Amino acid sequence: MTATRVLVLNSGSSSVKYQLLDMRDSSRLAVGLVERIGEETSRLKHTPLATGGGPRETTGPIADHEAALKAVAEELTKDGLGLDSPELAAIGHRVVHGGKSFTEPTVIDDTVLAEIERLIPVAPLHNPANLTGIRTARALRPDLPQVAVFDTAFHTTMPESAARYAIDVKTADEHRIRRYGFHGTSHAYVSRETARLLGRAPEDVNVIVLHLGNGASASAVQGGRCVDTSMGLTPLEGLVMGTRSGDMDPAVIFHLMRVGGMSTDEIDTLLNKKSGLIGLCGDNDMREIRRRVEDGDEQAQLAFDIYIHRLKKYIGAYYAVLGRVDAIAFTAGVGENAAPVREAAVAGLEALGLAVDGDLNAVRSGEPRLISPEGARVAVAVVPTDEELEIANQTYALVGNGNA
């Protein structure tokens, strides 16, 4: 029997998201989420798509990631999809930070684990949780290939002129300070799907991808290769986000320390959790912000305007970086669902060939689609992202034919 299934795991600090896919047709066999790990009110929600059954939900204490993955394995076994199945080819793990070391999906061994651990100082919120998930899964299935797919990998093609900060080179190298970028699996998937939507090969298309969710990032993709992206050493740089500030004069930090008396941890919390849209108007849900705007709320309007202003700056900058733009693709929760954001982002950019058709933009659909007027010089597209499928594809391409 040929093994064609891939289990995708995304381990957070207190959660595990998972999907089991059959790579023969990229179909989902099961999806689920374990959240609030380590609490008395832990919850596991499991949906067995292969059997057509409805969601099953259990609540109660789940002590740690090992217990969480064992609970997931039990749920899969109930549907005949257990981790001991000979049809399971590999487990693919999302790993947020791969630094310069990992430029492509990588079969995990002890050396790879050690390098992911070495990168914890540049990803203290993410890599430890990713490591926990990997170690737990390896313990459950030590005989099975486990693959790390890195958020940063797609962006390693950036030239040094885009990746380097203008600080002392020796200091930067000693502390691994450079622009790495994130959301790479999404940017890779969406840029390729945008080319497909246009009926062209990825290597022939230049795309600006706008991944707009609670976390948000932009990328300039030239012929299938990332040449610039908005996030940097950490996911804090770039666009205005749900709770993150994005670009800011670094001297603000010194000012807050010297004049505001704030500690490093307090500033970290401010910029990552209390800034962006929630800092500007108290909401980080774009639906609520738009409702408030329509009700005449001036604070919500200002937050929306600041969000759009930053977005336009990056569209213009990446247009200049690419020289020729064939398409702009909106993706992720806000990008896929917030028509007013898409309209506002390109408003006034007609001289660059950018416009949206009002009727097409208003359509809600889970399918990739064009929203620009017929004959537009630059295509404007909405392309739903699928990071789990991208991880599964990369994992299976590496191990599905015995390449591991």
Secondary structure, 3 states (H helix, E strand, C coil): CCCCEEEEEEECCCEEEEEEEECCCCEEEEEEEEECCCCCCCEEEEECCCCCCCCEEEECCCCCHHHHHHHHHHHHHHCCCCCCCCCEEEEEEEECCCCCCCCCCEECCHHHHHHHHHCHHHCCCCHHHHHHHHHHHHHHCCCCCEEEEECCHHHHHCCHHHHCCCCCHHHHHHCCCCCCCCCHHHHHHHHHHHHHHCCCCHHHCEEEEEEECCCEEEEEEECCEEEEECCCCCCCCCCCCCCCCCCCCCHHHHHHHHCCCCCHHHHHHHHHHCCHHHHHHCCCCHHHHHHHHHCCCHHHHHHHHHHHHHHHHHHHHHHHHHCCCCEEEEEHHHHHHCHHHHHHHHCCCHHHCCCCCHHHHHCCCCCCEECCCCCCCCEEEECCCCHHHHHHHHHHHHHCCCCC
